[in-house]
Amino acid sequence: MMVWWGWLVAGAIIGALELVLPGHIFLGFAIGAVTVGAVEWSGLVAIGLPMQLLIFAVVALAAWAGLRAAFPLQRGEVKRWTRDIND
């Protein structure tokens, strides 16, 4: 069974991946892992691994959706090519 510091370390590693790799997908996972670590660290609730994974998944999805809503793609950020350069 993973202890609370394992979730926090996993969140830090996933957060570091967000800085190294392009895209904004890892930040939601990092927030989910840190949240589960904080819940376990607080000691208010003793939960098993299946519930930890469920909390991780739900919080990660909610964080990703919230970040996408807060920071949408800017107009012109994605370039769509309408013709081939060889034509």
C-alpha positions as a Markdown table, in Angstrom:
| # | Residue | x | y | z |
|---|---|---|---|---|
| 1 | Met | 0.0 | 0.0 | 0.0 |
| 2 | Met | 1.4 | 3.4 | -0.9 |
| 3 | Val | 2.0 | 5.8 | 1.9 |
| 4 | Trp | 1.1 | 9.5 | 1.7 |
| 5 | Trp | 4.6 | 10.6 | 0.8 |
| 6 | Gly | 4.6 | 8.3 | -2.2 |
| 7 | Trp | 1.7 | 10.2 | -3.6 |
| 8 | Leu | 3.4 | 13.6 | -3.0 |
| 9 | Val | 6.6 | 12.4 | -4.6 |
| 10 | Ala | 4.6 | 11.1 | -7.6 |
| 11 | Gly | 2.8 | 14.4 | -7.9 |
| 12 | Ala | 6.2 | 16.2 | -7.9 |
| 13 | Ile | 7.6 | 13.9 | -10.5 |
| 14 | Ile | 4.5 | 14.3 | -12.7 |
| 15 | Gly | 4.6 | 18.1 | -12.2 |
| 16 | Ala | 8.3 | 18.1 | -13.3 |
| 17 | Leu | 7.2 | 16.1 | -16.5 |
| 18 | Glu | 4.8 | 19.0 | -17.2 |
| 19 | Leu | 7.8 | 21.4 | -17.3 |
| 20 | Val | 9.8 | 19.1 | -19.6 |
| 21 | Leu | 7.3 | 17.8 | -22.1 |
| 22 | Pro | 5.0 | 19.9 | -24.2 |
| 23 | Gly | 1.3 | 20.0 | -23.6 |
| 24 | His | -0.8 | 20.5 | -20.5 |
| 25 | Ile | -2.0 | 17.1 | -19.7 |
| 26 | Phe | 0.3 | 16.2 | -16.8 |
| 27 | Leu | -0.7 | 19.1 | -14.6 |
| 28 | Gly | -4.1 | 17.5 | -13.8 |
| 29 | Phe | -2.4 | 14.2 | -12.9 |
| 30 | Ala | 0.0 | 16.1 | -10.6 |
| 31 | Ile | -2.8 | 17.9 | -8.9 |
| 32 | Gly | -4.7 | 14.6 | -8.4 |
| 33 | Ala | -1.6 | 12.9 | -6.9 |
| 34 | Val | -0.9 | 15.8 | -4.5 |
| 35 | Thr | -4.5 | 15.9 | -3.4 |
| 36 | Val | -4.5 | 12.2 | -2.5 |
| 37 | Gly | -1.2 | 12.6 | -0.7 |
| 38 | Ala | -2.6 | 15.6 | 1.2 |
| 39 | Val | -5.8 | 13.6 | 2.2 |
| 40 | Glu | -3.6 | 10.7 | 3.4 |
| 41 | Trp | -1.2 | 13.0 | 5.2 |
| 42 | Ser | -4.0 | 14.8 | 7.1 |
| 43 | Gly | -5.0 | 11.5 | 8.7 |
| 44 | Leu | -8.7 | 12.6 | 8.9 |
| 45 | Val | -9.7 | 9.7 | 6.6 |
| 46 | Ala | -8.2 | 6.3 | 6.3 |
| 47 | Ile | -8.9 | 5.0 | 2.8 |
| 48 | Gly | -7.7 | 2.0 | 0.9 |
| 49 | Leu | -5.9 | 1.8 | -2.4 |
| 50 | Pro | -9.1 | 1.5 | -4.6 |
| 51 | Met | -10.6 | 4.6 | -3.0 |
| 52 | Gln | -7.2 | 6.4 | -3.4 |
| 53 | Leu | -7.1 | 5.6 | -7.1 |
| 54 | Leu | -10.8 | 6.7 | -7.5 |
| 55 | Ile | -10.0 | 10.0 | -5.8 |
| 56 | Phe | -6.9 | 10.5 | -7.9 |
| 57 | Ala | -8.9 | 9.9 | -11.1 |
| 58 | Val | -11.8 | 12.1 | -10.2 |
| 59 | Val | -9.6 | 15.0 | -9.0 |
| 60 | Ala | -7.2 | 14.7 | -12.0 |
| 61 | Leu | -10.1 | 14.9 | -14.4 |
| 62 | Ala | -11.7 | 17.8 | -12.6 |
| 63 | Ala | -8.4 | 19.6 | -12.4 |
| 64 | Trp | -7.8 | 19.1 | -16.1 |
| 65 | Ala | -11.3 | 20.3 | -17.0 |
| 66 | Gly | -10.9 | 23.3 | -14.7 |
| 67 | Leu | -7.5 | 24.2 | -16.2 |
| 68 | Arg | -8.9 | 23.9 | -19.8 |
| 69 | Ala | -11.7 | 26.2 | -18.8 |
| 70 | Ala | -9.5 | 28.7 | -17.1 |
| 71 | Phe | -6.8 | 28.7 | -19.8 |
| 72 | Pro | -8.5 | 27.9 | -23.2 |
| 73 | Leu | -6.6 | 27.8 | -26.4 |
| 74 | Gln | -5.9 | 31.2 | -27.8 |
| 75 | Arg | -7.1 | 32.2 | -31.2 |
| 76 | Gly | -4.4 | 31.5 | -33.7 |
| 77 | Glu | -2.5 | 29.2 | -31.4 |
| 78 | Val | -3.2 | 26.2 | -33.6 |
| 79 | Lys | -2.2 | 26.7 | -37.3 |
| 80 | Arg | -4.4 | 24.9 | -39.8 |
| 81 | Trp | -2.8 | 24.4 | -43.2 |
| 82 | Thr | -5.3 | 24.6 | -46.1 |
| 83 | Arg | -2.8 | 23.9 | -48.9 |
| 84 | Asp | 0.2 | 21.7 | -49.4 |
| 85 | Ile | 3.5 | 23.5 | -49.7 |
| 86 | Asn | 4.4 | 21.3 | -52.7 |
| 87 | Asp | 1.4 | 22.5 | -54.7 |
